[in-house]
Amino acid sequence: GAGLAWMDFGRSGAPGRGFVESTPLGPAFAAGFWVDAFWRWVSDAVIAALTAGALFVDRKVIDKTVDGVGDGTRKTGVAAAALQSGGVQFYVSVTLGLLAALVLYLGVRS
């Protein structure tokens, strides 16, 4: 390395342009073998694609699931509110009817 440096910069009449520029790999050395360009591509293309995928999953899967659960809860509340008549006799008759249906179901199964 020291000999090449002296040949290029130290001796009298040396061109002083550097060993790297005089080789066919000069552009690759000057560009750092395009490592920075590669990582720029990774950060721009790959990470952008991953971000777009995560955004799609968030909006189309997670948000739709949460909206569906909320809608189901609201519909269940509306149905339960329709059953709320305030009459104790109604509540007792519905409870006894459901209990009788359960006893019949279990009696038929066994």
Secondary structure, DSSP 8 states (H G I E B T S, - for coil): -HHHHIIIIISTT---S-TGGGSTTHHHHHTGGGHHHHHHHIIIIIHHHHHHHHHHHIIIIIHHHHHHHHHHHHHHHHHHHHH----HHHHHHHHHHHHHHHHHHHHHH-
